[in-house]
Amino acid sequence: MTYLHKNASRREFLRRSAAIGAAAGSPFALNLAAIGSAAAQSASGYKALVCVYLGGGNDSGNTVVPRGAAEYTPYASARGSIALPQGNLLPISPTAYNGPALGLHPALTRVRDLVNQGRCAVLANVGTLAYPMPLGRDNWNGGNPNVPVPYQLFSHSDQTGQWQTGIPDAPSRTGWMGRMGDLFAAPASGVSMAMSMAGNNTLQVGNQVVQYQLTTAGPVRIRSLDQLYWSANSTLRTLITEERTHLMERELARIARRSIQAESVVSAAIQPTSSLPAFPGGGIGAQLRMVARMIAARAALGQTRQIFYVMHGGYDFHANLLNDQNARLTELDAALGQFYQSTLDLGVADSVTTFTASDFGRALQYNGDGSDHGWGGHHFIIGGSVRGNRVFGQWPIVALNSRDDAGRGSMIPTTAVDQYAATLATWFGVSPSNLPLVLPNIGRFASSNLGFLA
């Protein structure tokens, strides 16, 4: 699919419509306003954002762990049979950090190396927030919050949607990365800057940006065009792409033309990297290998900005957490390490930032051999521009019934997804004046730049 921009008169109409609707505080009006501002955002140089979505809700409690004696004891007490042995943790020593000593899950050896090299940072206790909750447990008030909270907390679908839309207290059909993409000029090739290796997602949906979906083998072709002899192929191509008078037929033909053109352009652009060795890490490695190939093809595609989405599923650890998370994180670690190396090999490490996201963190309290749905969690940011070997945000008290506990050890976030996304968007090139078009609620929070990117 292609990246679409409406003509100037339509843009002006929608911008004026947004100005009228904005008086009512409508999120839809904000989305329309983003369209109106699309032409105003400059994009010098090259930058790419790569979202690695951990589907199911990763257990952050066993991903980044307090390893000092005083802090490890309440962690182990809450975790019971799913606690990681203290001696198995991979120590990290973040700079400018005054919290408890930390260690990473033993599967994260390459991530640990990237932390030590200053190329990976930890963002602590981030999650969906409608408004700040500075008093934590007191504001939570036993499940009757004193401040508005996101809809349907602890729900996979709702929390995934809110992470991806960046709007936890109102419906939105667009995602924050899609709205961000709306602000930049369309690539000359007509191939969208928003590329998904994992099918449909809300994160990349914009008012103008259309996701371009790829497989780990490359762009998707219209199947029937691959299965016919040349003469029949040509006839079918004409039938499905010719101009029609009926509105729906005309739109279908337009989409078919766009798909055929984009597939041809992308296939040619990535052909020089077809012999790139396989990445480790199974499916997530294969997805990141295709991301690397698309980055290598950026000049051929005329793309100075690229937005990628990959997904690694299987993180819903209600049972068998120790074995299943170890398997998942082993794959993730290998793939992330190899992908960062590929950005070095391509000479773009400073221009590519990879970040993790997930439905939610999980509850600290064990349920036997797993953990249940939680709220705040810890995430990694990797890249040459990352201020690595640091912990950003506020480290929570990892204990049951602490000030940060909403119940069962579900950590109340001290950093909002909005702030996480705003920091990434600012680095990507979104101006301060356009930031509210990407993240309508960002003004509710004290800071829109957490400082983890130089």
SULQUI-V992510 format. One record per pair of residues at least 24 apart in sequence whose ideal C-beta (glycine too) atoms are under 6 Angstrom apart, sorted by sequence separation. I is the first residue (numbers start at 1). J is the second residue. D is the distance in whole Angstrom. If there is no record, write none. Layout:
i = <I & I>
j = <J & J>
d = <D & D>
This chain:
i = <65 & 182 & 356 & 418 & 11 & 181 & 182 & 177 & 178 & 182 & 355 & 419 & 422 & 423 & 427 & 175 & 177 & 178 & 179 & 182 & 270 & 418 & 423 & 175 & 178 & 181 & 269 & 284 & 354 & 71 & 175 & 354 & 416 & 175 & 353 & 174 & 178 & 269 & 352 & 375 & 419 & 68 & 174 & 269 & 68 & 66 & 67 & 128 & 350 & 349 & 350 & 375 & 376 & 67 & 374 & 375 & 165 & 376 & 64 & 65 & 130 & 164 & 130 & 164 & 128 & 63 & 221 & 340 & 62 & 365 & 219 & 365 & 363 & 364 & 363 & 219 & 284 & 288 & 363 & 219 & 282 & 320 & 321 & 281 & 285 & 292 & 296 & 319 & 321 & 361 & 284 & 288 & 319 & 318 & 281 & 317 & 280 & 281 & 317 & 279 & 64 & 280 & 392 & 279 & 392 & 387 & 387 & 385 & 385 & 216 & 191 & 216 & 381 & 191 & 216 & 191 & 189 & 214 & 197 & 197 & 195 & 204 & 203 & 201 & 191 & 193 & 189 & 193 & 198 & 189 & 193 & 194 & 195 & 196 & 197 & 198 & 187 & 188 & 193 & 187 & 187 & 184 & 181 & 177 & 27 & 43 & 41 & 27 & 31 & 41 & 38 & 27 & 34 & 38 & 34 & 35 & 34 & 31 & 5 & 3 & 2 & 3 & 3 & 163 & 160 & 159 & 159 & 5 & 156 & 4 & 3 & 4 & 1 & 1 & 107 & 154 & 108 & 107 & 111 & 107 & 110 & 105 & 108 & 107 & 110 & 82 & 82 & 50 & 176 & 180 & 127 & 127 & 180 & 125 & 183 & 166 & 124 & 163 & 166 & 2 & 55 & 122 & 123 & 1 & 58 & 46 & 47 & 48 & 49 & 50 & 51 & 52 & 53 & 54 & 55 & 57 & 59 & 180 & 56 & 57 & 179 & 2 & 56 & 120 & 121 & 43 & 54 & 43 & 120 & 176 & 176 & 121 & 59 & 137 & 140 & 119 & 121 & 124 & 136 & 114 & 120 & 125 & 136 & 137 & 119 & 121 & 122 & 123 & 124 & 118 & 123 & 118 & 121 & 124 & 125 & 140 & 166 & 115 & 136 & 133 & 82 & 129 & 78 & 80 & 125 & 127 & 78 & 79 & 126 & 129 & 125 & 125 & 126 & 128 & 95 & 97 & 126 & 94 & 95 & 94 & 99 & 94 & 58 & 57 & 60 & 57 & 57 & 59 & 61 & 47 & 48 & 49 & 50 & 52 & 53 & 54 & 46 & 57 & 51 & 59 & 131 & 64 & 63 & 60 & 60 & 78 & 75 & 74 & 78 & 121 & 66 & 49 & 49 & 47 & 43 & 37 & 37 & 34 & 33 & 30 & 27>
j = <89 & 206 & 380 & 442 & 36 & 206 & 207 & 203 & 204 & 208 & 381 & 445 & 448 & 449 & 453 & 202 & 204 & 205 & 206 & 209 & 297 & 445 & 450 & 203 & 206 & 209 & 297 & 312 & 382 & 100 & 204 & 383 & 445 & 205 & 383 & 205 & 209 & 300 & 383 & 406 & 450 & 100 & 206 & 301 & 101 & 100 & 101 & 162 & 384 & 384 & 385 & 410 & 411 & 103 & 410 & 411 & 202 & 413 & 102 & 103 & 168 & 202 & 169 & 203 & 168 & 105 & 263 & 382 & 105 & 408 & 263 & 409 & 408 & 409 & 409 & 266 & 331 & 335 & 410 & 267 & 331 & 369 & 370 & 331 & 335 & 342 & 346 & 369 & 371 & 411 & 335 & 339 & 370 & 370 & 334 & 370 & 334 & 335 & 371 & 335 & 122 & 338 & 450 & 338 & 452 & 452 & 454 & 453 & 454 & 286 & 262 & 287 & 452 & 265 & 290 & 266 & 265 & 290 & 287 & 290 & 294 & 309 & 309 & 309 & 301 & 303 & 301 & 305 & 310 & 302 & 306 & 307 & 308 & 309 & 310 & 311 & 301 & 302 & 307 & 302 & 303 & 305 & 307 & 307 & 167 & 184 & 183 & 170 & 174 & 184 & 182 & 172 & 179 & 183 & 182 & 207 & 207 & 207 & 186 & 186 & 190 & 192 & 193 & 357 & 359 & 359 & 360 & 208 & 359 & 208 & 209 & 210 & 210 & 212 & 326 & 373 & 329 & 329 & 333 & 330 & 333 & 329 & 333 & 333 & 337 & 321 & 322 & 291 & 421 & 425 & 375 & 376 & 430 & 376 & 434 & 418 & 378 & 417 & 421 & 258 & 311 & 378 & 379 & 258 & 315 & 304 & 305 & 306 & 307 & 308 & 309 & 310 & 311 & 312 & 313 & 315 & 317 & 438 & 315 & 316 & 438 & 262 & 316 & 380 & 381 & 304 & 315 & 305 & 382 & 438 & 439 & 386 & 325 & 403 & 406 & 386 & 388 & 391 & 403 & 382 & 388 & 393 & 404 & 405 & 388 & 390 & 391 & 392 & 393 & 388 & 393 & 389 & 392 & 395 & 396 & 412 & 439 & 389 & 412 & 412 & 366 & 413 & 364 & 366 & 411 & 413 & 365 & 366 & 413 & 416 & 413 & 414 & 415 & 417 & 389 & 391 & 420 & 389 & 390 & 390 & 395 & 391 & 358 & 358 & 361 & 359 & 360 & 362 & 364 & 351 & 352 & 353 & 354 & 356 & 357 & 358 & 351 & 362 & 357 & 371 & 444 & 378 & 378 & 377 & 378 & 400 & 398 & 399 & 409 & 452 & 398 & 424 & 428 & 428 & 429 & 434 & 437 & 437 & 437 & 440 & 440>
d = <6 & 4 & 5 & 5 & 6 & 5 & 5 & 5 & 5 & 5 & 5 & 5 & 4 & 5 & 4 & 5 & 5 & 4 & 6 & 6 & 5 & 6 & 5 & 4 & 3 & 4 & 4 & 4 & 4 & 4 & 6 & 6 & 5 & 5 & 4 & 5 & 5 & 4 & 6 & 6 & 6 & 5 & 6 & 5 & 4 & 4 & 5 & 5 & 4 & 3 & 5 & 5 & 4 & 4 & 4 & 6 & 6 & 4 & 6 & 5 & 5 & 4 & 4 & 4 & 4 & 5 & 5 & 6 & 6 & 4 & 4 & 4 & 4 & 2 & 5 & 4 & 6 & 5 & 5 & 6 & 5 & 6 & 5 & 4 & 4 & 4 & 6 & 6 & 6 & 6 & 4 & 4 & 4 & 4 & 4 & 5 & 4 & 3 & 6 & 6 & 6 & 6 & 5 & 5 & 5 & 6 & 6 & 5 & 5 & 4 & 5 & 6 & 5 & 6 & 5 & 6 & 5 & 6 & 4 & 5 & 6 & 6 & 6 & 5 & 5 & 6 & 5 & 5 & 6 & 5 & 6 & 5 & 5 & 4 & 5 & 4 & 6 & 4 & 6 & 5 & 5 & 5 & 6 & 5 & 6 & 5 & 4 & 5 & 5 & 5 & 5 & 6 & 5 & 6 & 5 & 5 & 6 & 6 & 5 & 5 & 4 & 4 & 6 & 6 & 5 & 5 & 5 & 5 & 5 & 6 & 6 & 6 & 5 & 5 & 5 & 4 & 6 & 4 & 5 & 4 & 5 & 5 & 5 & 6 & 3 & 5 & 6 & 6 & 5 & 5 & 5 & 4 & 6 & 4 & 6 & 6 & 5 & 6 & 5 & 5 & 5 & 6 & 5 & 6 & 5 & 5 & 6 & 4 & 5 & 4 & 5 & 6 & 5 & 6 & 4 & 6 & 5 & 5 & 4 & 6 & 5 & 6 & 3 & 6 & 5 & 5 & 5 & 5 & 5 & 6 & 6 & 5 & 6 & 5 & 5 & 6 & 5 & 6 & 4 & 6 & 5 & 6 & 5 & 6 & 5 & 5 & 5 & 5 & 4 & 4 & 5 & 5 & 6 & 5 & 5 & 6 & 5 & 5 & 5 & 6 & 5 & 5 & 5 & 4 & 5 & 3 & 5 & 5 & 6 & 4 & 6 & 5 & 4 & 5 & 6 & 5 & 5 & 6 & 6 & 5 & 4 & 5 & 4 & 6 & 4 & 4 & 5 & 4 & 5 & 5 & 5 & 6 & 4 & 5 & 5 & 4 & 5 & 6 & 6 & 5 & 5 & 5 & 6 & 4 & 4 & 5 & 5 & 4 & 5 & 5 & 5 & 6 & 6 & 6 & 5 & 6 & 6 & 4 & 6 & 5 & 6>
